[in-house]
Amino acid sequence: MKVELPKDISEVLSSICQRSEPVFVSLYGEEIRWQALLHAINHLQQEIYQSSAQRYAIYCEDIVLFTIALLAVTLAKKEAVLLPNGQPAFLASIAHDIDILLTDKDKVPSIIPVKKIPSITPYATLDIITPVAEIVTAEYSNLNVHFYTSGSTGQPKQITKEWVNLIDEVSALHQRWSRQINDGYFIGSVSFQHIYGLLFRVLWPLLCGRPIIRETVNYPENVLAAVEKFSSLVWVSSPALLKRFDLDRYDSKLHGVKTIFSSGGVLSLTSARHIQQCFGSLPIEIYGSTETGGIAYRQQVCKDTPWQSFPTVNWQMTKEGRLSINSLYMSYEGWFDTDDQIYPVTENTFHLLGRLDRIVKIEEKRVSLVDVEICLEKHSFIEDVVALAVDDYRQYLVCIVVLTALGEAFLKEQGKFALNQVFRKFLEGYFEAIVLPKKWQYVEELPLNSEGKLVQAELKKWIQ
């Protein structure tokens, strides 16, 4: 049965007005109801509409104020630009493209004109609201939302989405998983400034009428606290945090998490099964990108579980084995070639084989960094690993490794040189000697951002 969602922003606000449940809730007891939310949106929207500025960057730490800013900018028919961070160097690199920065942070570099988003507190106890401003968009498709992503070069890259692309994707999510989120409270461990967090933590629950937990949870203890407070949770997470849960410590207390979504990286089968033991269900993995939106999903029931494409996503394999996408979730027509190599299984399913842009040359020998990582992850001493190519006075590989308990015990007893030799010997059965890693770095955990992506700058510091 098809489930209809609101068609425009004014309809979203009208549907919010009919709710009996709060729009936002807190782990600490606070609730934000629709009266307060609409008051705040109206107030900010009027200011933005009267301003000559057109492009409003948004960077917030509070999901409530972020939602107010995003809807206010949209209702005022201005362009919203979502920033992945508020660091001075990043702001300086995009300052030419921004008129005003909307933020809830107290201290922001004065590189771009800044407007502080007003607190929602003055409206929190109001029971009567002013009518929604008449300055509303008739259709989502009339306006764009801009994202910044690091891209393959590490430099800021702007990607534009039409509102209709975002709503089409939310509609697809709701058609597929409306039963799984039935009575759940949405809680998140990922940033809502990125497309995954925006879709799953903000737009989807907002449009389908489910309460959103205000706090971003970064530790297992936070999730446990939420389980104890709310009877049913929909958890929007990433592989990095999911791997941290200790089954023996939490036991069946976590079964209040009814549905888990994971994106930003690929979970191993071992991790997926561990999460199933902890929570009682397999995580739903989402594969996609800012450029393409969601591409496919899976729940790993076995080692060879393929990725299932979303019904509205068209895909094909190029001559190089590259995945190419055509989708309603993109703001332009035509095909987009990803950097991911695939192996088709059926008309609607495929296996991911790794990224084509991670094939490097070491002394003129081609080697896949993904293959090196996959091989090493088979070793009982290795929990996680990333391989990097270094090119200074010569070309060689470096591996940064997170050890298992067995690996840590071996390192403590035998030393680093002996452990290096164990891994080198292990790889000799798979790769030519000339491409084997020359350096090994052992760390407690890999540096990941809130989206579960590796922080390249931190990795480079370790190998310098």
Secondary structure, DSSP 4 states (H G I P E B T S, - for coil): ------SSHHHHHHHHHT-SS-SEE-TTS-EE-HHHHHHHHHHHHHHHHHSS--EEEEE-S-HHHHHHHHHHHHHTT-EEEE-S---HHHHHHHGGG-SEEEE--S---TTS-EEEPPPSGGGTT----PPPPS---S-GGG-EEEEEE-TTTSS-EEEEEEHHHHHHHHHHHHHHHTTTTTTPEEEESS-TTSHHHIIIIIIHHHHHT--EEEEEP-SHHHHHHHHHHSS-EEEEE-HHHHTT--HHHHGGGGGGEEEEEE-SSPPPHHHHHHHHHHHSS--EEEEEETTTEEEEEE--SSTTPPEEEPTTEEEEE-TTSEEEEEETTSSSSS-EEEEEEEEE-SSSEEEEEEEGGGEEEETTEEEEHHHHHHHHTTSTTEEEEEEEEEESSSEEEEEEEEE-HHHHHHHHHH-HHHHHHHHHHHHHTTS-GGGS-SEEEEESS--B-TTS-B-HHHHHHHH-
